[in-house]
Structure formats: C-alpha cells, structure tokens
Amino acid sequence: MQDTFEIRYCQSLTGCTFTYITTTLRGWGNPLSEAQFEISCPREWHLEVSYPVEKVEEEVHRRIYHICQTEFYPEEDLQVHWSKTQRRDEP
C-alpha cells in the first residue's frame, strides 16, 4: 500500500505573485517519490510557474495547471506569477 498525503490550499490574494513553500521538504532528509500540484485559477489569468507544467486544462471559467515531479527534493519554492486579461464577454 502506498502512503499518500493530500493538501488543499486556498488564500486571498493581493498583487499578482504567490509563493508556496516546498523547500522545507529538504529537512525530511529524503525526497518524495512523487509530488503532484494542481493550480486552479480564473480562465482569464495567464500563469508563469517556476516548476515545469505538464498539462493545462481549460474549462468554461477555470484554467487548471498540472505539475508532476518525481523524486521531489526541491531546491526552490513554487513561485507563481500571473497576469489578468478582461474576458471578451465583459463590457
């Protein structure tokens, strides 16, 4: 049986940048065999993510960025920067 741990994180935002601290994992002394991240944002946001993005899903009102890292032992925290564009159906 595989051990799993799931974290859901939601925060009010100010500005257009966000850091999710992952480097504390190095204190555990061993990498995670796999780490998966899903970043969900309004569809009109365009993200720049510091980890490689495997796939981006487009939904009606949301955009979901998928990241999967194996032997995850990060030397840098997850950084996200975004820009917002006005939706075409808005005045």
Buried (B, 14 or more C-beta within 10 A) or exposed (E): EEEEEEEEEEEEEEEEEBEBEBEEBEEEEEBBEEBEBEBEBEBBBEBEBBBEBEEEEEEEEEBBBEBBBEEBBBEEEBEBEBEEEEEEEEE
